[in-house]
Amino acid sequence: MQLPQGYAEPAGGREFEPADFLQSFWRTTLDVLTRPVDFFRELPRQAGYGRPIVYYATALVIYAVLTFILALLLPAASVDRLLGGGQSAQEPTVAMEILTMVLTVAFGLMGLFIGAGFIHVGVLILGRAQSPSYETTTRLTAYVAGATYTISWVPFIGWLASLYAIYLYIVAVREQYGISTGRAAAAVLVPGLFLLLVLCLCIAVVGAALIAALSGVQTSP
């Protein structure tokens, strides 16, 4: 049976293949990071969730394990130290870092589908793509996020991977849905900016409530 355009079987090794796990994992990672246009242009739009999710989960676990090791070897690079400006109240313990590692994997797996949902909303509203599919958006999200996880664990420069990921998402959406770069950028950036705005508003509301509560306690007799 002939498949519609964009629904072909993997071409040129552009899809992660679990049967050739290690070699395919690193080849896919290099393709996404260094040749994203070719990778996402040849990536089938509809080939199931399995391969990209296995790839993403593998990259996420590698990221979590490496950050766990670094947190023990280089405490200044641990999450609690970074959030506390390098002045953590206590030294990181193995138990604390194991919990952080487990939560990273758990929330990372949930975050894949949530993040894909936000991008897909952008594709539906701003992309004007033909036959947009949540499966397609989830697949490209898994490959972009997974590939950037493999480099974002590097201390102090991992944040650059987040900036590069924005470019990768735009390329992936453009190539997978055959839309312009401008529409792809809008589909990726607008939902993200909206989410950031909502988070900032929530933080502001919670902060104002805490300040008001503390002020009331201090002024009470």
C-alpha positions in Angstrom: 0.0 0.0 0.0 1.4 3.4 -1.0 1.6 5.8 1.9 0.8 9.5 1.7 3.5 12.1 1.4 5.4 12.6 4.6 4.3 9.2 5.9 7.1 7.1 4.4 9.2 4.5 6.1 12.5 5.8 7.6 14.9 6.9 4.9 18.7 7.0 5.0 18.9 5.9 8.7 17.2 9.1 9.9 15.1 7.3 12.5 16.5 6.0 15.7 16.6 2.2 15.5 16.6 0.4 18.9 17.8 -2.8 17.3 21.1 -1.1 16.7 20.9 0.8 20.0 24.3 2.4 20.7 25.4 3.2 17.2 21.9 4.4 16.2 21.6 6.5 19.4 24.8 8.4 18.8 24.2 8.7 15.0 20.8 10.1 15.7 22.2 12.6 18.2 24.9 13.8 15.8 22.4 14.1 13.0 19.9 16.2 15.1 22.7 18.5 16.5 24.8 18.9 13.4 22.4 18.2 10.4 19.0 19.1 11.7 17.6 20.2 8.3 18.4 16.9 6.6 17.3 14.8 9.6 13.9 16.4 10.0 13.3 16.7 6.3 13.7 12.9 6.0 12.1 11.9 9.3 8.7 10.3 8.7 5.8 12.3 10.2 3.8 9.2 11.2 5.8 6.2 12.3 4.7 5.7 15.9 5.7 7.0 19.2 8.0 4.1 20.2 11.3 5.0 18.6 11.5 8.7 19.5 10.3 8.1 23.1 12.9 5.4 23.6 15.5 7.7 22.3 14.3 10.6 24.4 14.1 8.5 27.6 17.6 7.2 27.0 19.0 10.7 26.6 17.1 11.8 29.7 18.5 9.0 31.8 22.0 9.8 30.6 21.5 13.4 31.5 20.1 12.6 34.9 23.0 10.1 35.7 25.7 12.5 34.6 24.3 15.4 36.6 24.0 13.1 39.6 27.7 12.2 39.2 28.7 15.8 38.7 26.7 16.9 41.7 28.7 14.5 43.9 32.1 15.2 42.4 31.5 19.0 41.8 29.1 20.2 44.5 29.2 23.8 43.1 27.5 22.5 40.0 24.6 20.8 41.8 21.1 22.1 41.4 20.6 23.3 44.9 23.9 25.2 44.9 23.0 26.9 41.6 19.6 27.9 42.8 21.1 29.1 46.1 23.7 31.2 44.3 26.5 28.8 45.4 25.6 29.1 49.1 23.7 25.9 49.7 22.6 25.4 53.3 24.1 21.9 53.4 26.4 19.8 51.3 24.6 17.6 48.8 24.1 14.0 50.0 23.8 10.9 47.9 20.2 10.5 49.0 19.3 14.1 48.0 21.0 13.7 44.6 19.4 10.3 43.9 16.0 11.9 44.6 16.9 14.7 42.3 17.9 12.2 39.6 14.6 10.2 39.9 12.5 13.4 39.9 14.4 14.7 36.8 13.5 11.5 34.9 9.9 11.5 36.1 9.2 15.1 35.3 11.2 14.9 32.1 9.0 12.2 30.8 5.9 14.1 31.6 7.4 17.3 30.3 7.9 15.7 26.8 4.1 15.4 26.2 3.3 18.8 27.8 6.0 20.6 25.8 4.8 18.9 22.6 1.3 20.0 23.5 2.3 23.6 23.7 4.3 23.5 20.4 1.3 21.7 18.8 -1.0 24.4 19.9 1.3 26.9 18.2 1.4 24.8 15.0 -2.4 24.6 15.0 -3.0 28.4 15.6 0.1 30.0 13.9 1.7 27.4 11.7 -1.1 27.0 9.2 0.3 23.5 8.5 -1.5 20.9 6.5 -2.9 18.0 8.5 -1.1 18.8 11.8 -0.7 15.8 14.0 0.1 15.7 17.7 2.1 12.5 17.0 4.3 14.3 14.5 4.9 17.2 17.0 5.7 14.7 19.8 8.1 12.9 17.6 10.1 16.0 16.6 10.0 17.2 20.2 11.4 14.0 21.5 14.3 14.1 19.1 15.2 17.8 19.7 14.9 17.5 23.5 16.7 14.2 23.6 19.6 15.4 21.5 20.0 18.6 23.6 19.9 16.6 26.8 23.1 14.9 25.7 25.0 18.2 26.0 23.0 20.2 28.5 24.6 18.4 31.5 27.9 20.1 30.9 28.4 22.5 33.9 28.0 26.2 33.4 27.6 26.0 29.6 24.6 23.7 29.5 22.3 26.7 29.2 23.6 27.2 25.7 22.0 24.0 24.7 18.6 25.5 25.6 19.3 28.4 23.3 20.3 26.0 20.5 17.3 23.9 21.1 15.1 26.8 20.1 16.8 26.9 16.7 16.4 23.1 16.5 12.6 23.3 17.3 12.1 25.9 14.6 13.9 23.8 12.0 12.1 20.7 13.0 8.7 22.3 12.8 9.5 23.9 9.5 10.8 20.8 7.9 8.2 18.4 9.3 5.2 20.6 8.4 6.6 22.3 5.3 5.9 25.8 6.5 7.9 29.0 6.4 10.7 29.7 8.9 8.6 32.7 10.3 5.5 30.6 10.9 7.6 27.8 12.5 9.3 30.4 14.8 6.0 31.8 15.8 4.6 28.3 16.5 7.6 27.5 18.7 8.2 30.8 20.5 4.7 32.3 21.1 3.4 29.4 23.3 6.7 29.3 25.1 6.5 33.1 25.8 2.9 32.7 26.9 3.9 29.9 29.4 6.8 32.0 30.7 4.4 34.9 31.2 1.9 32.7 33.1 4.7 31.4 35.3 6.0 34.9 36.0 2.5 36.0 37.0 2.0 33.0 39.3 5.4 33.7 41.0 4.4 37.4 41.4 1.1 36.5 42.9 2.6 33.9 45.3 5.4 36.4 46.2 2.9 39.2 46.9 0.8 36.9 49.0 3.8 35.8 51.1 5.0 39.3 51.6 1.5 40.3 52.7 1.3 37.4 55.1 4.7 38.2 56.6 3.9 41.8 56.9 0.7 40.9 58.8 2.7 38.7 61.2 5.2 41.4 61.9 2.6 44.1 62.6 0.4 42.0 64.8 0.7 42.6 68.6 
